[in-house]
Amino acid sequence: MTSSDPGWDRAPTELFDEWARGAVRKLPLYRRLCEGAALDREVAERLLLAPDPSQRIPNLLLAAVHDVVLSADDGADSVALRAWYASAVDEPRPVGDGADDPWPHFRSLALQHEGVAELLRTRATQTNEVGRCATILLALAGPMAEGRSMGLVEVGASAGLNLLLDGYGYRYHRAGAGNGSDAVVAGGAPLVLDCLLRGPNEPPVPPAVPVISSRVGVDRTPVDLADPDRARWLVACQWPDQPKRVIRARTAVAMAHGRRPRVVVGDAVDDVARLVAEVPESALPVVFSTWVMSYLSAERQRSFVSELDHVGRERDLSLVFAEQPGLVPGLAEAGVVPGRPDGAADGSATALVRVDWRDGQRRAHRLADQHPHGSWVEWLG
Ligand SMILES: C[S@@+](CC[C@H](N)C(=O)[O-])C[C@H]1O[C@@H](n2cnc3c(N)ncnc32)[C@H](O)[C@@H]1O
């Protein structure tokens, strides 16, 4: 949930109804579960166990039950419900009526399972979407061409999986085109991220992943991947009806066990300059932020740019962000959200922007529109 999306003054049944008809309408399992909760006040009001009103959102209950399904819990309802979850079994049972209806098992876990109640009381939904690395890599093509290594500083880094972008492979492809026309970077990596190219322009796919000389993230509540419960929660917050995303998250979490990135507790605005100062002088600091700025007030968004302006007067620096323009009015007021070069109005797409400070001068480039999770990109630059 974002600062501009208050849901906590609404009846929980209403929120589930809205989700069933909106966010999860194409996902049979989650649509059925949200439809069930929309008609069942007792289940929907389990959301009220969350002490933070901004967390009283359907995804919290869905994630809490998903977490129990993914755990080794051997209660009858957990075992039965698992059959419908593509994140837990290879061939999930189709959602239907009668014995094919997952709702009674979900309802029972939602109302009676102490583990679900505990998660509702103590956790907040949190994701770390590695698919976004596919568009960040394209945004880095410009700085890479300058020939310097990079010091990555990610604000709102969650578990820090995107700080490991040089460990993943990338495949950029056009709809309907054969494999031969795909642009592939580091195709032998254990996790290859697919990104569909839209629109007439070809993006600058770099020949290789960048050379990263330092990396650090900051998050107000980082996910500690060393804790198996926390790592499972990160996966539980994904939607089981989207098995590709779940597999991607699991693979990235597994890869991070060998080289866990440093993510410190802190604030995107207050700590960014301090972390940039840690980047070795020989490297270009690259700050990046994906779906984080919308959690900040417009004033804090402006302060974020002003912090970087201060740094940019002293040393070269780049900022890459992927954020929805309507949710970042403070960045726009600070002059770092240029319109689309073709003059088209912004819709709900995520804007990919790079801001470069070189020799004390700031220049913002509107590079692309993209899917929020990086599954497609329309290059504009
Ligand atoms: C939607 S998640 C995106 C995580 C990650 N950037 C990604 O793209 O997968 C937003 C993250 O921003 C963090 N966050 C929100 N406000 C923050 C702030 N003021 N300072 C640091 N982190 C913040 C949250 O804790 C959460 O991990």
The ligand as an ORCA input file, in Angstrom:
! r2SCAN-3c Opt
* xyz 0 1
  C       7.457     -2.023     -2.672
  S       8.910     -2.341     -1.771
  C      10.104     -2.275     -3.085
  C      11.353     -3.005     -2.703
  C      12.420     -2.999     -3.786
  N      12.854     -1.647     -4.080
  C      11.941     -3.677     -5.045
  O      11.814     -3.006     -6.085
  O      11.672     -4.882     -5.006
  C       9.195     -0.798     -0.916
  C      10.355     -0.869      0.073
  O      10.638      0.464      0.490
  C      10.921      0.450      1.870
  N      10.723      1.827      2.361
  C       9.575      2.532      2.398
  N       9.804      3.768      2.869
  C      11.124      3.860      3.124
  C      11.977      4.891      3.622
  N      11.501      6.092      3.952
  N      13.284      4.641      3.734
  C      13.787      3.418      3.404
  N      13.028      2.401      2.947
  C      11.724      2.620      2.800
  C       9.964     -0.601      2.415
  O      10.383     -1.084      3.679
  C      10.040     -1.670      1.322
  O      11.087     -2.579      1.554
*
